[in-house]
Amino acid sequence: MIHFFLLQNRQGQTRIAKWYSPFEHAEKKKLQAEVYRTLIQRPSKHTNFVEFRNYSIIYRRYKGVFFIICCDPSDNEMAMLEAIHLFVECLDDYFVEVCELDLVFNFYKVFALLDEFILGGELQESSKRVILDRMALIGDFEKKSK
Amino acid sequence: MSIKLRELIRNVRACKSSAEERKVIFKECALIRTSFKEKVDTGLRHRNVAKLLYIHMLGYPTHFGQMESLKLIASPKFIEKRIGYLALMLLLDETQEVLMLVTNCLKNDLKHKNPYIVGLALCSMGNISSADIARDLSNEVIRLFRSGNPYIKKKAALCAIRIVRKVPEMISDFIEPASSLLSTKQHCVLVSGIALIIEMLQLKKKTASKFRKLVPQLVRHLKNLLLAGYVSEFDVVGITDPFLQCKIIELLRLLGTGSSRASEEMSDILAQVSINTEPSKNPGNAILYECVQTIMAIDAEDGLRHLAINILGRFLLHRDNNIRYVALNTLCGVIHTDTSSIQRHKNHIVDCLKDPDVSIRRRALDLIYALVTKNNVSGLVRELVNYLSVTSGDEEFKRMLTDKIVLVTEKFTPSKLWHLNTLLSLVEIAGEVTRESVAANAVLVVGHNATLQPYAVHRMYSSLKKQVVPSEALRRLAIFLIGEYGNHLVSAEGTASANKNRNSESKQEKFVQKTPEEVIGTIKYIISRPTCTPKVKAYVLNALVKLSTRFSGASEQELIAGLIKKYTSSMSVELQQRSCEYTRLLELGNEAVKSKIVSTMPTPEKLIRQTEKKVGEDDDDDDDDDDDEDEDEDEDEDEDEDSEEEEQDTRSKRKHRSTKKPAKKTTPKIEQKAAAAAKPA
């Protein structure tokens, strides 16, 4: 099960944080800081998997943003890495050459995309086309109902 | 009045300092608060809540927005509902009581005609519902399993995962609906359905029997995925839907463990997947990894297991660190069942030990420890000790490595000389991180084997001289050995015997006979260094007094006496006491008494087990010294009254000193001494 999903930039600012397990507000802040500290020290040649407390963190850096998934140690780490890549591809297609500013200004859209992709800590949809179609449909429906 | 979300974000980003940012945020919060209090619905509520969410993401407190999000959820407009549910998921979690108010809204939305709204409700439920909400709404969710829309079905399945996690008693309600989900062709529904079944199996193992009938269906799905040509929708670098494949294989693992019939049904397809999947890219490796885990977990036949281990062996050679890490991890798990087949990959695992990535090094170390047997112990330990000498920096890893080496040498030793060599190498190379027991065990081995004594003392002497800054453990061990067996250092037979035991292949120089002045000179040098701790100085004093009987020349005696006398006025009470007593002892005429006191120490039977104490923390040797000399004095029959009085004084002082120290773990040595002392008394 995925416990949380973070997007952090290299300065340590969390752009998107989605929590699938209950944590206290103070604990959430602490976790974000700790994860950032752990990851920023690792050189790029090291593995993308880190053992963190009793979870396991899978991360990858795309341009200046870290995409971080924290899950149980029993999950397939490489499948999680693939999931991160799929999510990045979806973002890229949806925002057309996504950059960090897109994540800041359109955070509610990123959350909506994430909700189409992962639900309750499990992977929901593995087809990029379906996710993007769905986002487009919902966007249209929203415009019509305004 | 009320600015757009974009404006707010732009304003915040334009702030130059955090104080300025706080000002902007608080001003906006105040505006939002007033607008919330207004009775009239301006239609801008969703924009205000969106702004509030942004403020929340920056880390500011936003509790006043929770009720607003509830109002938004209740609104009929889709755009307001959407922001409302998003706010619900971000601002609230299952521990808040406010969540209960949402239950009714959720129920209505789950019954809604519009599938997107149903989707929103399911999404929120799946992410943050509490146990109560789960119980209330589970019927609705089960009803939605049967909806025609795959979008709804998959969300309902994932929602069900959350329900069974929160309320495990309801698992039985979901078994039938979950099984029915698998008969679809839609990938997304399959993925969600399989995730649900996996969750149920992990929570309640007994349900496995009910799901085993699905194995043929799963095998069929997997086969279709393998044989399907290029399906652009699900294709990832040439592999069709790796996520679904991984999930199916994971479910097969859970269903196959413990059931040989199910394992048989799936062996074919597992073999096919293992052979056909392309290992050059990450998705292929993810599938192979899952496959290997499954093969090792079920009752697979030998051929299949060998296939799996070969795949892992290939992983070890991969350039990508991730894959090597994953391979080492899996091998650790299966080492106990298939040790012989893994031996073949021993060399690669030793190579992994030299990897710059610390997580890979640790895994490799664990694996090597499990792989050691009687036959390969000398080779492997040699590699490990070599590696210890080249590794630097990571203190903790060095410590773990030395611990493992010691454990392994204790379990399998081909010869005493080899054992001694290994322990001495450890102290030489990694003295700072070795535990107390390593040096103590080295002393034991030396004590038990008289033939090894000259070799040990010569080797330690040369290390002491060669190293620029010898570690504490090395210093103590070397000085102790010099004191005990110093006679071998200066005698010709001692040197010859040492050279015999020397390993001629290694780069060790030939041992040379030393003169007494040289030895005393070395000791003097050690004790004069500023890095010499009081404990080491105490060891030195002991060694010197022992050497007074080992070395016979008069000039040496003078040198020794001179050195010891220097500490009669030392600031440390321990050193002062020892120095005074030893000076008195040396001035004693009676040679018999003297030689008995400083004779070689008897050695205990058993090896000292490792404890948590490390070098410098605890000192059992001092205690043992005292007890030993106590006992020797007890055995004395002395006619000289003066010396008897003195001896009684010193004896009482020593007894007092040894009882002053708190009772530590009683080593076998002290017990033996106590038993022996009780007898003549």
Interface residues (C-beta under 8 A of the other chain):
Chain A: T14 I16 A17 W19 Y20 P22 F23 K29 K45 H46 T47 N48 F49 V50 E51 N76 E77 M78 A79 L81 E82 A83 H85 L86 V104 F105 F107 Y108 F111 A112 D115 L119 G120 G121 E122 L123 Q124 E125 S126 S127 K128 R129 V130 R134 L137 I138 F141 E142 S145 K146
Chain B: R6 I9 R13 A50 L53 Y54 M57 G59 K77 F78 I79 R82 I83 L86 M89 L90 D93 E94 T95 Y116 L122 C123 G126 N127 Y151 K154 K155 L158 C159 I161 R162 H187 C188 V191 S192 A195 E199 S232 E233 F234 V236 D241 P242 F243 L244 C246 K247 E250 N282 P283 N285 A286 Y289 E290 N321 N322 I323 R324 Y325 V326 P356 D357 S359 I360
